[in-house]
Amino acid sequence: MDGVKRDPDYTARRFVTTAEAMQILQCSRPVASRAIHMTNERLKKQGCFTVTGRCNRQAFFETLGYVERG
């Protein structure tokens, strides 16, 4: 990956971690982990690659029922 410049905060903005989900939902770690797990299961069914303990930010909010209106 020579010559590729990456924004150091790209991953932080793109994915929600369990700790961040706890803050967003104002809940315990098990509840936040379950929300991420549910999001990842939905993404897997769509054929997406997922990582344990973090999920796509947009998909996370869609799972919660939050739809941004523009």
C-alpha positions in Angstrom: 0.0 0.0 0.0 2.8 2.4 -0.8 1.7 5.9 -1.7 -1.8 5.4 -0.4 -2.8 8.2 2.0 -5.5 7.3 4.5 -7.4 9.5 6.8 -6.5 8.2 10.3 -10.1 8.7 11.5 -11.7 6.9 8.5 -12.2 3.7 10.4 -13.6 5.5 13.5 -16.1 7.4 11.4 -17.1 4.4 9.2 -17.6 1.8 11.9 -19.4 1.7 15.3 -17.6 -0.2 18.1 -19.2 -1.8 21.1 -17.9 1.1 23.3 -19.5 3.7 21.0 -22.7 1.7 20.7 -22.9 1.8 24.6 -22.7 5.6 24.4 -25.2 6.0 21.6 -27.8 3.6 23.2 -26.9 4.6 26.8 -26.9 0.9 27.7 -24.7 -1.9 29.1 -22.0 -3.7 27.1 -24.1 -6.8 26.5 -27.0 -4.8 25.0 -24.6 -2.8 22.8 -22.9 -6.0 21.7 -26.3 -7.6 20.8 -27.2 -4.5 18.7 -23.9 -4.8 16.8 -24.4 -8.6 16.4 -27.9 -8.1 15.0 -26.6 -5.6 12.5 -23.8 -7.9 11.4 -26.2 -10.8 11.0 -28.4 -8.6 8.7 -25.3 -7.6 6.7 -24.1 -11.2 6.4 -27.5 -12.2 4.9 -26.8 -9.5 2.3 -23.5 -11.1 1.5 -21.3 -8.5 3.3 -18.1 -9.2 5.1 -18.4 -8.4 8.9 -16.0 -8.0 11.8 -16.9 -9.1 15.3 -17.3 -6.2 17.7 -17.9 -3.5 15.1 -20.3 -2.7 12.3 -21.0 -0.3 9.5 -22.3 3.0 11.0 -25.1 3.5 8.4 -26.3 -0.1 8.8 -26.2 0.2 12.6 -28.6 3.2 12.6 -30.9 1.5 10.0 -31.1 -1.5 12.4 -32.1 0.8 15.2 -34.8 2.3 13.0 -33.2 5.6 12.5 -33.6 6.9 9.0 -31.9 10.1 8.0 -34.2 12.4 6.0 -32.7 14.8 3.7 
